[in-house]
Amino acid sequence: MFKEHLATLNIGLEDRLNAKVGLLSGGERQALSLLMATFTEPNILLLDEHTAALDPSRAELITNLTGEVVEQFELTTLMVTHNMQQALDLGNRLIMMDKGQIIFEVSGEEKQGLTIEKLLHEFQRIRGTQMENDRAILG
């Protein structure tokens, strides 16, 4: 049964059942972790920078897999990310935090119309300063 679950990832892990997890790529480990997190049928899925250490193609793969898993298992998901594009593309609600405080929240149609530039403008309007995190801006 585990082999069939691995096959749903479409990355060939079902053929590497005897491989040590430490020898898998970062993307393969993230995909495996994502799949394993659903085995217990959780009520909520917590994702903390789950694509941050991946190259762009693997990050895209994991992002797509995340969307599929969340939809398939109808999971409520809380994702923490510094990647502004990812924050815009995924989910139905966006909460921006700075220094431990919620400074901006948006959902629905208003979220769909947002761009990175608009988010940066909101940050500057609210905080009176430009965002300093290049990783978030360039993500």
N, C-alpha and C positions, 0 to 999 in steps of 0.2 A: 504494500500500500504506500509506503514511504517513497518508493521509486516512482510511482505514478504521480505523487505530489511534486516531486522534483522535476518530473517531465513537464509539468505545467509552467515552469519557469522559462522553458525554451532556451536554456543556456548550456545544456549538456551535462548537468550535474548528475543526472540519473545514471550516467555511464561511469561515474567516478565515486561510487559508493565506498570504496576502500581508501580513498584519498584522505590524508590528514587535513583537517580544516585549516591548519596553519600554512599549508601549501597552496590553498586556494587564493585567487586574487581578491583584492578588496571588494570588488563588485560581486564576485561569487559569494563571498562571506556575508555581505549585506543581503543578498537575495535569499540565501539560506536562513539567515536570522529572521528576515521578514516572514518567510514561510513558517518557520518554527514558532514564531510568535502567535500564529493563528491556530495552532494545534489545540490550545486550551480553550478556544472559543471565547476570547476576552470580550468584555463589554466596551473597552476602550483601548485604543492602540496609541502608545506614546512614542513619538519619533523625535529624537534629538540630533539634529544635524546629520541625518542618516545618509546624506550623499556628499558631505563636505570633503572627505578625503579621497574622493574618486575622480578619475579623469572625466572630461565632459561626456564621452560616449557611454561610459559605465554609469555616470550620474543620471543620464537620460533613461537608460535601461531600468535602473532602480526606481526612478520617478514613475515611469510607466507601470512597472510591476506593482508599485505601491498603490497607484490608482486602481489597478485591476483587483488587487487583494481587498482594498477597502470597499470597493463596489460589490465584489463577490460575497464577502462575509458581512456586508452591511455594517461596517465598523465605524463607530464614532472615533475620530482620530484627532489628536493634538500634535501638530508638527512644529517644532522649533527650527527656524532656518534663518541664516543671514543672506540667503540668495533671494533677492527681491523678485526676480522673475518667477522663481518657483513659488514664492508666497502669493504672487498674483495669479498664477496659472492653476493652483490647486486649492481645493476647498471652497466652502461657501461663505467663509468669514475670515477676515484678516484683522489681526491685532498687532499694532506696532508698539514696542516697548523701548524705553531708553532709561538707563540707570535704574532699572528695577520698577519703573512706573509705566502703566499703560498710558500712552499719549495720543493714540489714534485708533479708532475701531470703525470698520466698514463691512457691509455685507450686501448681498443681493445685487441688484442692478448697478448700484453705485460702485461696488467692487469690480464688476465686469468692465466698467469704463476707466478703471485706473491704469496708469502706466508707471514705469519706474520714475520718470521725470515728475509726474504728479505726486508720487510718494515722497520724493526728495523735496519738492516744494512744500508739501504738508509738514514734513519734519522741520524744515527751515522756518516756516510760519509759526509753528507751535513752540519750537525751542529757541528761535531767534539766532540760530547758527547752522552752518552746514554740517551734514553728516560726515564723520571722520573715518568711518570704517570702509576702506577700499574694497574689502571682500564682499560686503553687502552691495555696494554700488556696482561693482564689476561682475558680480555673480550672475 
